Amino acid sequence: MFTTFLSNNYIRKNIALGWPLALNALLMQSMLMIDTLLVSPLGEVSLAAMGIATTIVSFILGIQMALANGTQLVMSRAVGSGSPTKLSNAYWSGMLINLSVAIVFWLLLTWLDQDLIRQLTDNQTLYVEIGAYLNIAKYLVLFTAITQVITAMFNAIGSSKTPFKSYLIELPINAIASYLLIHGFNEWQGLGVIGAAIGSVIAISLRMVFLSVCLKYQAELTLSFSSQFSVFINNMKLHFFEIFPVAANVTMLSIGATIYQLLYSQLSINAYAAITVLMPWIRGGTQFITSWAHASAITISQAIGSKKLDNLTADVDISIIMAVVLSVCSCGLFWGLSFVIADIYPGLASETYLALTTIAPLYILLPFIRGYNTVHGHILRALGKTTAVFKINFTGQWLISIPLCGVLILYFDASIFWAFAVMPFEEAVKALPFRYLARKTLKEFDHKQAEKLI
């Protein structure tokens, strides 16, 4: 039965598309884990400073990724329709939109970085290190804008192995450069936290060059800019209006995750250091689930573009089953992590290790219910239900969970266990609405609905 299940064309296509996506995302998260690992010997102050600084940068990169994900759905439908003109317009529109947003954030980080830091923490010992890290890391925003859209193009045409190769180049360069720049070599003492930022900028700039060259020589792909300026501007406006709900939904979740991190920064420095150590593992450990959901959304968008809807409901059911299986595997990996995390991060305070042990049951459970919600959200966005997904996420996160987390930490001075427990609670709140919306949408979806999306 299992062999028959895996022989399904939809599954084989998603696996072929999804495993490079998963490794892409895993390697991307590994860069942050490597930086955290390399910075941890510098002590809790440097680790906390990097945690706050990377929270800011990750928030901006999350917005860029959201815009690229929206563009990816548009490009996937263009691939399904077989129209090179639609694909070219989607690519250039997405690139200019993402670059414009990147420039705005770069300017904000240049002009308002000190004001932002003071709003995020009142610990003056962290000010200098956070500011120094952001002064370099802000260039990541510009390079990421380009790499995200190029990556979205490769994913949309089914060539997800190319971005995977780019990460294989970026990761070792980032690790070696960051280590040398953080800790120094020979008699040079290194740059500390700043070295982590410089290493990341060097690595991603080389990745951008690699992806650009691969895109230029990609077979049977023409991205000529042949439209009249007025026509292209109109296409870009339409593109923005189409991807904005997708971007707004993902951005809202990204902002929520950032607020969680900022609320957790009000805990003791040891508790916050524990969460700083753990969060890259949570993001990285759930990437196979997220990538399967991405692959499902791409495949479904291509089917909608080509108007092949006969197996839509069956394909969605398969996507959900596979997501549950991957979620269980992810829980097992986190269970194993709980036994070795102290060995991975030696030299931290005993209070930090105690905090990690306290929340172990929570971060082991979290991937299961989050994976279930993730696949539903991506599929529903592919089916054009972005606004409804936004409402579910907004209600569960902003109206229930974030206020609850704020009250627990700021008013009741709750322990790290109860503060962190809000995250799996949020996912539980959203699970049933996602399930109901998916069943209802699939029952109503037909060729008329598909035509509206095309």
N, C-alpha and C positions, 0 to 999 in steps of 0.2 A: 504493500500500500504506500509506504514511504517513497519507494522508487517511482511508482506511478505519479505520486504527488509532485516529485521533483522534475518529472518529465514534462510537466505542463509548460506550454510555450511561454505563457505569461511569466511564470516563475523563473524559467531559464533566462528570459530577456531581462527581468528585473535583477537577477543575481549578477548577470554579466555587466549591467549598468551600475548596480548598487555596491559591489565589493570595492571597486576603485573609489567610489564616493565615500564609503566608510573609511577606507584607509587614508584618503585625502583629509577628511575631517579629523581623523585620529592623529595624523601627523601634524596637522595644524594645531590641535590642542596640545600635542606633545611639546611643541615649542614653548608654550607657557609653562608646562610642567617642568621642562628642562631648566628654564630660567628660574623658576621657584626653587628647584633642587639646588641649583648653583648658588643662589642667593642665600639659602637657609643657613649656611655656616657663618654668615655675617651677623646673625642674631635676630631676635624677635623684632627689633626696631626696624631694621632694613627689610625684613620680611613683611611687616605690616605696611611700611611705606610702599613697597612694591605692590602689595595687595590693593591698596587704595588707588594707586596710579593706574594699574592694569584694569581696574574696574571702570575707570573713566574711558580708557582707550577701548576696552572691550565693548562698552556701550556704543561708541561711535562705529566701530567695526561691525557691530550687530545691525545697525541701521543700514550700512552699506551692503551687508549680506542680504538683508531683507529686500532692498531694492533690486539686487541681482537675482534673488529668488523669484521676484515678480516678473522680471525680464525673462528669466528662464522658462516660466510657464508660457509666456507669449511666444518665445522662440520655439518651444516644443510644439505648440499648435501650428506654427508656421512650417516646421519640419513635416508635420503630419499632412498639411495641406499641399505640400510639394511646391510652394511658391518661393523662389530665390529672392524676389523683390521684398516680400513680407519679412523674410529672415534677415535680409540686409538692413531694412528699416528698423527692425526690432533691435538689432545689435547696436547700431550707431545711436539710436535714441537712448537705449539703456546706458551706453558708455558716457554720453554727454550728461545725462541726468545724474549718474553716480559721481562723475568728476566734479560737477557743479556743487553737489552736496559736500564732497570731500574738501573742496576749497573753502567753503563756508566754515566747516568745523576746524580746519587748519588755522584759519584766521581767528576763530574764537579761542582756540588753545594758545595762540600767540599773544592775544591781547588780554584775555581774562583768566589766565591760568592761576595766578596768585589769589584772585578773588574766589575762584572755584575751590581751591585747596582749603582756604579758610572756612568755607561753608561746609566742607566735608569732614573736617576734623579740627578739634581745638588743641590737639597735641602738637606743640610747637617743635618738638624734637623731630617730627616727621616732615615739616614744611620743606626743608632744603632738599632732602632726598626725593620727595615726590615731585617738586618743581624741576629738579635736574633730569629726572627720568622723562617727564612729559616734554621737556624742551627738545629731546631727541626723538621720542616715540611718536610725536605728532606727524613726523614724515611717513610713518607707517600708513596713515590715513590716505595719503596721496597714492602711494604704490598699491595699496589694497583696492582702491577704487577701480584701477585698471585690471588687476589680476582677477577680481571677483567676476567682472562682466565677461572676460575671456573664458574663465572657467565655466560660467553659465552657458556660454556658446558651445564649448566642447561637450558638456553634459547633455545639452538639448539635441545635439546631432548623434549622441550615443558614443562619443569618443572620450569617456570619462577616464581612460587610462592615461591620457596625456597630462592632465592636472596631477594625477598620482605621481608620474615621473618627475614633475616639477617639484613636488614636496620631497622626493627622495634626494633631490639636489639641495633644496633649501635646508632641510633638517640638520644634516651633518655640518654644513657651513655655519648655521646658527649656533649649534652646540659648541663647536670648536672656537669660533670667534667670541662667543659670549664668555666661555670659560677663561680664555686668555685675557679678555678685557676686564672681567670682573675681578679675577684673582691675580693677574699679572704673570710674569715669567722672568726667570733669572733674578735680577735685582729690582726690577720694576714691580711696584706694589699693586698695580691695577687700578681700575676706576670705580669699583664697587657696583652699586645698583645701576649707575649710568652705563656701565659696560654691557649690561643685559640689553638695554635699549639699542645701543649702537650695533651689537651683534645681530639683533632682529632686523634692523634697517638694512644692513649689508645683505643678509640672506634673502629678504623679500625682494630687494631690488634686482638681484640676480634671477630670482624666480620670474619676475615680470619680464625680463629680457628673454628668457627661455620660452615662456608662453607666447610672447609676441611673435617670435621667430616661427614657432610651430604653427600658429594660426595663419601666418603669411603663406606657408607652404602646405597647408591642409588641402588634400585632394578634393576636387569637386565642391569647393566652397568659394563662392565669389561674394565679397563684401564691398563691392564698388559703391562709391558715394555718387550716384548718378541723378538723384532727384533734384528738382529745382529747390532753391532755398526756402521759398514760401511753402512749398508742398511738404518739405521735410520738417519745417517748424510745426506745421499742422499735425503731421504724423507723430512728432515728438510729444505734442500736447495730448493727443489721444493715448499714446503709450503711457504717459505719466498718469492720466486719469485711470487707466486700466491697472497699473501696477501699484498705485497708491494705496488701495485697500489692503493688498497683500503686505506691502511694506508697513503700513500703519499697524496691522495686526502683529507682525513679528517685532516691530519696534516697541509696541506697547508691552509685549512680553519681555523684551530686552530691558526696557526701563524698569519694569517690575523687578527683574532679577538684580538690577543695579541697586534699587531701593532696598531689596533684601540685604545686599552686601553692606550698604551704608547703615542699615539698622543693626546688623551684626557687628559693625565696627564700634557700636556703643557698648558691647559686652566687654569683658576683661580682655586685655591684650593677648593673654594666652588662649582664650576662647576664640578670639578673632583670628589669631595665627593658625589655630587648628582648622578653622573653616577655610582660610586662605590656602592652606596646604591641600585640603580636600576638594575644593570646587573644581580645579582643573581635571581631577580624576572623575568627578561626576559628569562633567561635560564630555570628556574623552570616552568614558566607559559606556555612554549611551549613544555613541555616534553610529554604531552599526544599526541600531533601531531607527535613528533619524535618517540615515542614508537609505535604508529600505523604504522609509516613508517618502523620501525625495524621489527615489527611483519609481515608486508607484505613481506619484503625482506626474512625473514626466511621461511615463507610459500611457497613463490615462489621458493626459493632455494631447498626446500624439493621436490616440484613438479618437478623441473628440474632433481634432483637426481633420482627420480622414473620414469622420462620420461612421466609424465602425463601432457600434454600440451593442451588438448582440450579446457579448460576454461581459458586459460592464459589471453587473451585479456579482457574478461569479468571481471576477478578477478582484473586486473590492473585498469580498469575503476571504479570498486567499491572502490578500495583503494583510488583513487584520490577524489571521491565524499565524502567519509568519512573524508578525510583529510581536505577538504574545510569546512565541517560542524564543525569539531573540531576547525579549525582556527577561524571561526566566534565566537564560544563560548569563545575561548581564548581572542579575542578582547574585548568581553563583560566583562570578568574578569579584564582585564587591565583598562578598563573604570571605573570599580568599585574601583580598587586600587588607581586611581588618586584622589579619594575623601578622602581616609583614610591614605595615606602614611605618612602624617605629624603626625598623631596620633600614627602610628607604630614606627616612629623614632622621638620621642620628644627630645628637647634640642639642635637641630642643629641650625646653624645661619640662619637668615632670608634670606640671599642671597642664601643659599643652597635650601631652600623651593621654592624660586622664580625660580631657575634653574629647579627644578623638575616640576613645573607648566608649564614652557616654553616648555618643550619637551614632555608634556603629549600627544598631538595629534599624535606625531611620534611613541611613544612606544605603543600606542593603535592600530595603523594601522599595525605595523611591523609584528605581528604574522600571519596575514592573508596571505600576500604574501610569507613570509618565509615558512609557512606550505605547501603551494602549491609546492614550489621548493624542500622542504625536501623530500616529498613522491616521487617525480619524481627521485631525486638523488638516493635514496635507492633502488627503483625498478630497475633503470637502472644498478646499480652496481650488483644487483642479476642476471641481464640478460647479464652480462659480458661486459658492456659498461663503465667500470671504467675510461679508458683513455679519452673517449669523455666527460664524466662528469667532469673530471679533467680540461680539456681544457675550458669548459664553466665557471667553478668556477674560474679558474686562470684569464681568460679574464675579467670577471665581477668584481672580487675583486682586483687583483693585477695590471692589466693594466688600469683599469678605476677608481674604487672607492677609493682605498687606496691613489693613487697619488692625486686624487681630494681632499680627506680629508686632506692630508698633505699640499696642497697648500692653502686650506681655513684657516687652523689653523696657519701654520707657516709663510705664506706670507701675507694673507689678515687679519689675526687676527680676524677671524670670531667668531660670538657668538656661544653659546652652541647649539642653535636651528639649525643653518646651518651645524655645525660640526656633530651633531647627525643625521641630515637628510640624510647623505650619506649612512647610513646603510639600510634604506628602499629603497633608490635609487638603491643600489647594487642588492637587490633582484628583483627589477623591471627589471633591465637590463638582468638578467639571466632567467626570466620566459618563454619568448617565445622560446629561444633555447632549454630549457628543454622539453617543450611541443612538439616541432617539432621532437626532437631526440626520444622521447618515442613512438610517433606514427610510425615513420619510423622503429624503432627496432622491435616493435611488429608485424608489417606487414611482416618483413623479417625472424622472428624467427621460426625455425622448429626443427625437431629432430636432424638434423645434427649439428645445432648450440648448442643444448643441450649436445650432445655427446662431443663436444669440451670442454665444461665447466666441465663435469664429469671427 
